[in-house]
Amino acid sequence: MEQDELLRQLVETLERLNLTYLITGSIATILYGEPRFTNDIDVVVQLSLDQAETLVESFPASEFYADVEQVRLAIARKGQFNFIHPASGLKIDFMVPSMDEFDQSRFARAKKLWPVDDLQANFAAPEDVIVKKLQYYAEGGSEKHLRDISGVLRISSTEVDRDYVAEWAEYLGVREIWELILDQLPVP
C-alpha cells in the first residue's frame, strides 16, 4: 500500500462514517510546504466512545493492526491512538481533540483541499498546522517541526496569517519559538 492509497482509505472511511476530521501534521506541511519523507498520516478526529468499534472495523484486521481498547482509552482521555499497516510500515496517528478554544478555532478554519487529483479532504489551515508544530517543538525539541514550519513559510508565505499564528502562539506559550523562526527565516 502506498501513502496516497492509505490517505484515500482514511478519508473515504471518515466521510462514510460522517466523522468530523482534519488532516494535519507532516502530510499537511508537505501540502503547504516542502516535500519530505513521512510514514504516517496525522488526523484529528472528533470521535465518541460508541463510534470506536465501527472505526476499527472499517480497517480490516487482515491488513491493519488496530486495538479497539486503545481507541476507547484515547477517546476517554482525549489522547492518541494509531492504526498500523504492517505490510507497508505506514500508520495513521489519530488524535482526539479536547475541543478547547484552539481546537474549536482550527476546526472552524478547516480547508477542503485536493491532496490527490481525485480526492478531496479536510485539512487544518496552514496557520493551525504551524501552531501545533510550535507546540510539538516546545514539547520534544525535534528539529523536524522547525523545518516543517520554515517550509510552509517559504512556500505558502503569502497565504499564512502571521497575526493569527502570533496570537495563538502567545496564548499557548510558544511565542518565543515563533519569533525565533521569523527572525531566522528571510521571508516576505
PyMOL commands that set and color helices and strands:
alter all, ss='L'
color gray80, all
select helices_A, chain A and resi 3-16+25-32+49-57+68-77+101-108+126-140+143-155+157-159+162-171+175-184
alter helices_A, ss='H'
color red, helices_A
select strands_A, chain A and resi 21-24+40-45+80-85+90-95+111-116+119-123
alter strands_A, ss='S'
color yellow, strands_A
deselect
rebuild
show_as cartoon
